[in-house]
Amino acid sequence: MTTVLETDGLTKSFGALVAVDGVDLSFDDEEITSIIGPNGAGKTTFYNLLAGELTPTTGSVRLRPRGDGGLRDVTGLSPHEINRLGLSRAFQITNIFEGLSVLDNVRISRIRNDGRTLDVRSLAREDEGLTEESMEIVELTDLSDVAETECANLSHGDKRKVEIALALGTDPSVVLLDEPTAGMNATETKRMVDLVESLDEQTDTTFVLTEHDMEVVLGISDRIVVFDGGQLIAEGSPDQVMEDEHVREAYLGSDE
């Protein structure tokens, strides 16, 4: 296994509140990792530090860009710079172009990845290679049937798939998924889990997710990381983590 993302002593303080407290973590390319913890545990702040939306108080973040031989210190870089180096994030609240089709959304993601911004819609339509690349991502994310559908008319589940397609459009080495099954019914949840597992098998992208649905976490994860009070309190396989006394007390309740 190869480490694609790691933190060293990562800390974020807001005045007297320490939201993330000296976290040392590494993420490997052959694992789907879920980050769990009770509300206020520091998961969102940790994600924001990884993605460059917050600057650490102390500590560092290192990322292995796609095609690069080693880890690169990305601490303090902007979200745009970190994204260009290979880390993408799919948000819990969909962040897509509602008035454009699914395929046009992915085209724009690919254009941004290539650094092309002039006359975006026209350029996208005229570039056959770009269209082929974008359609491959649409197919990978199980959106072929709605490729030409305006995103405003999609179901909630399909909008979440578009969010993942946009993340993949930047050719990332790591994708952070933020509550990927939030607001979904049982059928949509299963489809999302199946999709992430399929993408993990078919691409060389590493997936990290936060998730409150423990059935999803236990079913999809090769490794689980547990936060509480801004600190890393446990990590390991699903079985190892669920047997950990500190996890049971902090997250599941001591009587579970």
Secondary structure as UniProt FT lines:
FT   STRAND          3..14
FT   TURN            15..16
FT   STRAND          17..28
FT   TURN            29..30
FT   STRAND          33..36
FT   TURN            39..40
FT   HELIX           43..51
FT   STRAND          58..63
FT   TURN            66..67
FT   STRAND          72..73
FT   TURN            75..76
FT   HELIX           79..85
FT   STRAND          87..90
FT   TURN            98..99
FT   HELIX           102..113
FT   TURN            114..115
FT   TURN            118..119
FT   HELIX           120..126
FT   HELIX           128..140
FT   TURN            141..142
FT   HELIX           144..146
FT   TURN            147..148
FT   HELIX           151..153
FT   HELIX           156..169
FT   STRAND          174..178
FT   TURN            180..183
FT   HELIX           186..202
FT   STRAND          206..210
FT   HELIX           214..220
FT   STRAND          223..228
FT   TURN            229..230
FT   STRAND          231..236
FT   HELIX           238..242
FT   HELIX           245..247
FT   HELIX           248..252
FT   TURN            254..255
//
